[in-house]
């Protein structure tokens, strides 16, 4: 079937096509008159993705940024945000909305606030403007003022909810780490007590530089023997006496801030007692002697003491390592508590509102510039479809091509249709053939 045959069918069924087109146009007009007008208002907020967090300094980027944006879009249409909109606009006491709620189907078991929130959610859309960090919130309302008010309330509720979620999350983390810090402090106190008791029981003590006192004294004697420091001989103060003076000074400073039963004070007192005993031995045994022989004897005695106490010193080092580990855990937990408490007090949600909602000048529905052409095209398409279906059901011969397709015989000639009063006197530019019904197969067989 060529284009000429289609045109003949359309022309023969032109009234059906025209009726379908007009019907769609009239139907579209009736629908626009019956349905209420809808107005769209747009409110925008900027996501500060490239701005470092004021507390942690972190920047959201890459896949995290896409996930963050998707989460924010879903949050805008969440009940936690929409419910606050109903509260802000005073819908909870609106008699019109209350009457509509009472007429709801019996199968709807939602409470009034959730029902209002669903009205907001159904008419809300959010999208990220392309190539930007601006999030646009669109609300469709029954009037321009209603749409604008709800759009502004949505943005405010969204920002408040985001900030509240951020604070609540930081507060929960701070409480958890606070509990961990308490446990770590208790474990640290226990480890320090165990170390202090071991020092008192075995007469070995750990200095602030994580070296036991005997090993530190041996190192000092080695330095004296190597000539790296002035010899503490000939009646001068020995290494133990010097260390004793340092411990007394540290004990005096610590006593100002710590109680008498504090583990650090107890440990320092036990250490002082041991160092004082060593200083007395120095004064009795050989510090008053002169010459290198005395230094060699002190060095040999100290080596023997370190070797004899090697097992105790190894155990003390393990206890000190455990104390350091517990102290590090406590410090890290305390730092996390301070960080999350600071985040919980921050008033920045990372969202910047951009002006007020824009009130539309014309309703988004009905859009006559879209409805009228659309209804015309739809009606015309429906009319053509109906015309083709009718032609397939009741096929007619409207030209030579139709006849050639119906019978397997050559066409010898074409007889023009007689002129009618309406066509008389008109110039005839072609031959009009009368409509011929398709012959049945039985009739063709008889012929």
C-alpha positions as CSV (number, residue, x, y, z in Angstrom):
1,X,0.0,0.0,0.0
2,X,1.5,3.3,-1.1
3,X,1.1,6.8,0.2
4,X,-1.6,7.6,-2.3
5,X,-3.8,4.9,-1.0
6,X,-3.4,6.1,2.6
7,X,-4.3,9.6,1.6
8,X,-7.5,8.3,-0.2
9,X,-8.4,6.4,3.0
10,X,-7.8,9.5,5.2
11,X,-9.8,11.7,2.9
12,X,-12.7,9.2,2.8
13,X,-12.7,9.0,6.6
14,X,-12.0,12.7,7.2
15,X,-15.1,13.2,9.3
16,X,-14.1,10.4,11.7
17,X,-10.6,11.9,12.1
18,X,-12.1,15.4,12.6
19,X,-14.6,14.1,15.2
20,X,-11.8,12.3,17.1
21,X,-9.6,15.4,17.1
22,X,-12.4,17.7,18.3
23,X,-13.5,15.2,20.9
24,X,-10.0,15.1,22.4
25,X,-9.8,18.9,22.4
26,X,-13.1,19.2,24.1
27,X,-12.2,16.5,26.6
28,X,-9.0,18.2,27.5
29,X,-10.8,21.5,28.0
30,X,-13.4,19.9,30.3
31,X,-10.6,18.2,32.3
32,X,-8.8,21.5,32.7
33,X,-12.0,23.1,34.0
34,X,-12.8,20.4,36.4
35,X,-9.4,19.8,38.0
36,X,-8.1,22.5,40.3
37,X,-5.1,24.6,39.2
38,X,-1.7,23.7,40.6
39,X,1.2,26.0,41.4
40,X,4.9,25.2,41.8
41,X,7.2,27.0,44.1
42,X,11.0,26.4,44.2
43,X,13.2,26.8,47.2
44,X,17.0,26.3,47.1
45,X,19.7,25.4,49.5
46,X,23.5,25.0,48.8
47,X,25.3,21.9,50.1
48,X,28.7,22.9,51.4
49,X,30.4,19.8,50.1
50,X,33.8,21.5,49.5
51,X,33.8,23.4,52.8
52,X,35.9,21.5,55.5
53,X,34.0,20.4,58.6
54,X,34.6,23.0,61.4
55,X,35.6,20.3,63.9
56,X,37.1,17.4,62.0
57,X,38.3,19.3,58.9
58,X,37.0,16.6,56.6
59,X,35.7,17.3,53.1
60,X,33.0,15.2,51.4
61,X,34.0,14.2,47.9
62,X,33.8,11.5,45.2
63,X,31.5,8.6,45.8
64,X,30.8,9.9,49.3
65,X,29.4,13.1,47.8
66,X,27.0,11.2,45.6
67,X,25.8,9.1,48.5
68,X,25.5,12.2,50.6
69,X,23.4,14.0,48.0
70,X,21.1,11.0,47.5
71,X,20.6,10.8,51.3
72,X,19.7,14.5,51.5
73,X,17.1,14.2,48.7
74,X,15.5,11.2,50.5
75,X,15.5,13.1,53.8
76,X,13.6,16.0,52.3
77,X,10.6,13.7,51.6
78,X,10.9,11.9,54.9
79,X,8.3,11.9,57.6
80,X,10.7,13.6,60.0
81,X,10.8,16.7,57.8
82,X,7.2,16.7,56.4
83,X,5.8,16.3,59.9
84,X,7.5,19.5,61.0
85,X,6.1,21.3,58.0
86,X,2.6,20.5,59.2
87,X,3.4,21.8,62.6
88,X,5.0,25.0,61.4
89,X,2.1,25.9,59.1
90,X,-0.6,25.2,61.7
91,X,-2.2,22.5,59.7
92,X,-2.9,20.5,62.9
93,X,-5.8,22.8,63.7
94,X,-7.0,23.6,60.2
95,X,-10.8,22.7,60.1
96,X,-10.8,22.1,56.3
97,X,-8.0,19.6,56.6
98,X,-9.6,18.0,59.6
99,X,-12.8,17.5,57.7
100,X,-10.9,15.9,54.8
101,X,-9.1,13.6,57.2
102,X,-12.4,12.5,58.7
103,X,-13.7,11.6,55.2
104,X,-10.7,9.4,54.5
105,X,-11.3,5.7,53.7
106,X,-11.8,3.4,56.6
107,X,-8.8,1.3,55.5
108,X,-6.6,4.3,56.1
109,X,-5.4,3.9,59.7
110,X,-2.8,6.7,59.8
111,X,-2.9,9.3,62.5
112,X,-3.7,12.9,61.6
113,X,-0.1,14.2,61.6
114,X,1.2,11.4,59.4
115,X,-1.7,11.9,57.0
116,X,-0.8,15.6,56.7
117,X,2.9,14.7,56.3
118,X,1.9,12.4,53.4
119,X,0.1,15.3,51.7
120,X,3.4,17.2,51.8
121,X,5.5,14.3,50.6
122,X,3.2,13.5,47.7
123,X,3.6,17.0,46.3
124,X,7.3,17.5,47.0
125,X,10.2,16.8,44.7
126,X,13.9,17.5,45.2
127,X,16.8,17.4,42.7
128,X,20.4,18.5,42.5
129,X,20.9,21.2,39.8
130,X,23.3,20.0,37.2
131,X,27.0,20.9,37.6
132,X,26.4,22.6,41.0
133,X,26.0,21.9,44.7
134,X,22.6,23.6,44.8
135,X,19.6,21.4,45.9
136,X,16.3,22.6,44.6
137,X,13.1,21.8,46.6
138,X,9.9,22.0,44.6
139,X,6.4,21.9,46.1
140,X,3.1,21.8,44.1
141,X,0.2,23.6,45.9
142,X,-3.3,24.7,45.2
143,X,-2.3,28.4,45.2
144,X,0.8,30.4,44.7
145,X,1.0,31.6,48.3
146,X,0.4,28.0,49.6
147,X,3.1,26.6,47.4
148,X,5.6,29.3,48.5
149,X,4.8,28.9,52.2
150,X,5.2,25.1,52.1
151,X,8.4,25.4,50.1
152,X,10.0,27.7,52.6
153,X,8.8,25.6,55.5
154,X,10.2,22.5,53.9
155,X,13.6,24.0,53.5
156,X,13.7,25.3,57.1
157,X,12.5,21.9,58.4
158,X,15.1,20.1,56.3
159,X,18.0,22.3,57.6
160,X,16.8,22.0,61.3
161,X,16.4,18.2,60.9
162,X,19.8,17.8,59.4
163,X,21.4,19.8,62.2
164,X,19.5,17.8,64.8
165,X,20.5,14.5,63.3
166,X,24.2,15.7,63.2
167,X,24.1,16.8,66.9
168,X,22.3,13.6,68.1
169,X,24.8,11.4,66.3
170,X,27.7,13.4,67.8
171,X,26.2,13.2,71.2
172,X,25.7,9.5,71.0
173,X,29.3,9.0,69.9
174,X,30.5,11.3,72.8
175,X,28.5,9.3,75.3
176,X,29.9,6.0,74.0
177,X,33.5,7.2,74.0
178,X,33.0,8.7,77.4
179,X,32.1,5.3,78.7
180,X,35.2,3.8,77.0
181,X,37.4,6.6,78.5
182,X,36.1,5.7,82.0
183,X,36.9,2.0,81.4
184,X,40.3,2.9,80.0
185,X,41.1,5.1,83.1
186,X,40.1,2.3,85.4
187,X,42.4,-0.1,83.5
188,X,45.2,2.4,83.6
189,X,44.9,2.9,87.4
190,X,45.0,-0.9,87.9
191,X,48.0,-1.3,85.6
192,X,49.9,1.6,87.5
193,X,49.0,0.0,90.8
194,X,50.3,-3.4,89.7
195,X,53.5,-1.8,88.5
196,X,54.0,0.2,91.7
197,X,53.4,-2.9,93.9
198,X,55.9,-4.8,91.8
199,X,58.5,-2.1,92.1
200,X,58.1,-2.0,95.9
201,X,58.2,-5.8,96.2
202,X,61.3,-6.3,94.1
203,X,63.3,-3.1,94.6
204,X,63.4,-2.2,90.9
205,X,62.0,1.1,89.8
206,X,61.1,2.6,86.4
207,X,62.2,6.2,85.7
208,X,60.3,8.7,83.6
209,X,62.5,7.9,80.5
210,X,61.1,4.3,80.6
211,X,64.5,2.9,82.0
212,X,64.8,1.3,85.3
213,X,66.9,3.0,88.0
214,X,69.6,0.3,88.0
215,X,70.1,0.3,84.3
216,X,70.1,4.1,84.3
217,X,72.8,4.1,87.0
218,X,74.9,1.6,85.0
219,X,74.6,3.8,81.9
220,X,75.8,6.8,84.0
221,X,78.8,4.9,85.3
222,X,79.7,3.8,81.7
223,X,79.6,7.4,80.6
224,X,81.9,8.3,83.5
225,X,84.3,5.5,82.7
226,X,84.4,6.6,79.0
227,X,85.2,10.2,80.0
228,X,81.8,11.5,78.6
229,X,81.0,13.1,81.9
230,X,82.9,14.4,84.9
231,X,83.5,11.8,87.6
232,X,81.4,12.1,90.6
233,X,84.3,11.1,93.0
234,X,86.5,12.4,95.7
235,X,83.8,13.2,98.1
236,X,81.5,14.7,95.5
237,X,77.9,13.6,95.1
238,X,77.4,10.3,93.3
239,X,74.9,9.3,90.7
240,X,72.4,8.0,93.3
241,X,72.7,11.2,95.2
242,X,72.0,13.2,92.1
243,X,69.0,11.0,91.2
244,X,67.7,11.3,94.8
245,X,67.7,15.1,94.5
246,X,65.8,14.8,91.2
247,X,63.2,12.5,92.7
248,X,62.7,14.9,95.7
249,X,62.1,17.8,93.3
250,X,59.6,15.8,91.2
251,X,57.9,14.6,94.3
252,X,57.5,18.1,95.6
253,X,55.9,19.2,92.3
254,X,53.6,16.2,92.0
255,X,52.4,16.6,95.6
256,X,50.8,19.9,94.7
257,X,48.4,18.4,92.2
258,X,48.0,14.8,93.4
259,X,46.8,13.3,96.6
260,X,49.1,11.4,99.0
261,X,47.5,8.0,98.0
262,X,47.7,8.6,94.3
263,X,49.6,5.7,92.5
264,X,52.2,8.1,91.0
265,X,53.0,9.5,94.5
266,X,53.2,6.1,96.0
267,X,55.5,4.9,93.2
268,X,57.7,8.0,93.5
269,X,58.1,7.5,97.3
270,X,59.0,3.8,96.8
271,X,61.5,4.8,94.2
272,X,63.0,7.5,96.5
273,X,63.5,4.9,99.2
274,X,65.4,2.6,96.9
275,X,67.5,5.5,95.5
276,X,68.2,6.8,99.0
277,X,69.5,3.4,100.0
278,X,71.8,3.3,97.0
279,X,73.1,6.8,97.8
280,X,73.9,5.7,101.4
281,X,75.8,2.7,100.0
282,X,77.8,5.1,97.8
283,X,78.7,7.3,100.7
284,X,79.7,4.3,102.8
285,X,81.4,2.1,100.2
286,X,83.4,4.0,97.7
287,X,82.3,7.4,96.6
288,X,84.9,8.9,98.9
289,X,87.6,6.8,97.3
290,X,89.6,8.4,94.6
291,X,91.0,7.1,91.3
292,X,89.9,4.9,88.5
293,X,89.9,1.8,90.7
294,X,86.9,2.9,92.7
295,X,85.0,3.7,89.5
296,X,85.7,0.3,88.1
297,X,84.5,-1.4,91.2
298,X,81.3,0.6,91.2
299,X,80.8,-0.3,87.5
300,X,81.4,-4.0,88.1
301,X,79.0,-4.0,91.1
302,X,76.3,-2.2,89.2
303,X,76.7,-4.6,86.3
304,X,76.3,-7.5,88.6
305,X,73.2,-5.9,90.1
306,X,71.6,-5.4,86.7
307,X,72.4,-8.9,85.6
308,X,71.0,-10.3,88.9
309,X,67.8,-8.3,88.4
310,X,67.4,-8.9,84.7
311,X,64.3,-11.1,85.1
312,X,62.7,-8.5,87.4
313,X,63.7,-5.7,85.0
314,X,62.1,-7.6,82.1
315,X,58.9,-8.1,84.0
316,X,58.9,-4.4,85.0
317,X,59.3,-3.4,81.3
318,X,56.3,-5.5,80.5
319,X,54.3,-3.9,83.2
320,X,55.5,-0.5,82.0
321,X,54.5,-1.3,78.4
322,X,51.0,-2.3,79.7
323,X,50.8,1.0,81.5
324,X,51.8,2.9,78.4
325,X,49.2,1.0,76.3
326,X,46.4,1.7,78.8
327,X,47.4,5.4,79.0
328,X,47.4,5.7,75.2
329,X,43.9,4.1,75.0
330,X,42.7,6.5,77.7
331,X,44.2,9.5,75.9
332,X,42.6,8.6,72.5
333,X,39.2,7.9,74.1
334,X,39.4,11.3,75.9
335,X,40.3,13.0,72.7
336,X,37.3,11.5,70.9
337,X,35.0,12.6,73.7
338,X,36.2,16.1,73.4
339,X,35.9,16.1,69.6
340,X,32.3,14.7,69.5
341,X,31.2,17.0,72.3
342,X,32.5,19.9,70.2
343,X,30.6,18.6,67.2
344,X,27.4,18.3,69.3
345,X,27.7,22.0,70.1
346,X,28.3,23.1,66.5
347,X,25.3,25.0,65.0
348,X,26.4,24.6,61.3
349,X,24.6,21.8,59.4
350,X,26.7,22.4,56.2
351,X,23.6,23.8,54.4
352,X,23.2,27.4,53.2
353,X,19.7,28.7,52.3
354,X,19.5,30.7,49.1
355,X,16.9,33.4,49.4
356,X,13.2,32.8,49.8
357,X,11.0,30.5,47.8
358,X,10.1,31.8,44.3
359,X,6.3,32.4,43.9
360,X,5.2,31.3,40.4
361,X,3.5,33.8,38.1
362,X,1.3,31.2,36.4
363,X,0.0,27.8,37.5
364,X,2.0,24.8,36.3
365,X,-1.4,23.1,35.6
366,X,-3.3,23.6,33.4
367,X,-0.7,24.7,30.8
368,X,-2.8,25.5,27.8
369,X,0.2,26.0,25.5
370,X,1.0,22.3,26.2
371,X,-2.6,20.9,26.5
372,X,-4.1,22.3,23.4
373,X,-1.4,21.2,20.9
374,X,-1.1,17.9,22.7
375,X,-4.9,17.2,22.6
376,X,-5.0,18.1,18.9
377,X,-2.1,15.7,18.1
378,X,-3.6,13.0,20.3
379,X,-7.1,13.4,18.7
380,X,-5.6,13.4,15.2
381,X,-3.6,10.2,15.9
382,X,-6.6,8.5,17.4
383,X,-8.7,9.5,14.4
384,X,-6.2,8.1,11.9
385,X,-6.0,4.9,13.9
386,X,-9.8,4.5,13.9
387,X,-9.9,5.2,10.2
388,X,-7.4,2.5,9.4
389,X,-9.2,0.0,11.6
390,X,-12.5,0.8,9.9
391,X,-10.8,0.4,6.5
392,X,-9.4,-3.0,7.5
393,X,-12.8,-4.2,8.6
394,X,-14.7,-2.8,5.6
395,X,-12.2,-2.6,2.7
396,X,-13.2,-0.6,-0.4
397,X,-11.8,0.1,-3.8
398,X,-10.9,3.7,-4.0
399,X,-8.5,3.6,-6.9
400,X,-6.7,1.6,-9.6
401,X,-4.1,0.4,-7.1
402,X,-6.8,-1.1,-4.8
403,X,-8.4,-3.0,-7.7
404,X,-5.1,-4.4,-8.9
405,X,-4.4,-5.6,-5.4
406,X,-7.8,-7.2,-5.1
407,X,-7.9,-9.3,-8.4
408,X,-5.2,-10.9,-10.5
409,X,-6.2,-9.2,-13.8
410,X,-5.0,-6.3,-15.8
411,X,-6.9,-3.0,-15.8
412,X,-8.0,-2.1,-19.3
413,X,-9.5,1.3,-18.6
414,X,-11.0,3.7,-16.1
415,X,-14.5,5.1,-16.4
416,X,-15.0,8.5,-14.8
417,X,-17.8,9.0,-12.4
418,X,-20.7,11.1,-13.7
419,X,-20.6,14.7,-12.8
420,X,-22.9,15.8,-9.9
421,X,-24.5,19.2,-9.5
422,X,-21.9,20.2,-7.0
423,X,-19.0,19.3,-9.3
424,X,-20.5,20.5,-12.6
425,X,-18.6,23.4,-14.1
426,X,-15.5,22.7,-12.0
427,X,-12.2,22.0,-13.7
428,X,-11.4,18.4,-13.4
429,X,-7.8,17.7,-12.8
430,X,-8.2,13.9,-12.3
431,X,-10.5,11.1,-12.6
432,X,-12.8,10.3,-9.6
433,X,-13.7,6.7,-9.3
434,X,-16.8,5.5,-7.6
435,X,-16.5,3.5,-4.4
436,X,-16.5,-0.2,-5.3
437,X,-16.9,-2.8,-2.6
438,X,-14.5,-5.7,-2.5
439,X,-15.8,-8.8,-4.4
440,X,-16.1,-11.8,-2.2
441,X,-14.0,-14.9,-3.0
442,X,-17.1,-16.9,-3.9
443,X,-18.2,-14.2,-6.4
444,X,-14.7,-14.1,-7.9
445,X,-14.7,-17.8,-8.3
446,X,-18.1,-17.7,-10.1
447,X,-16.8,-15.0,-12.4
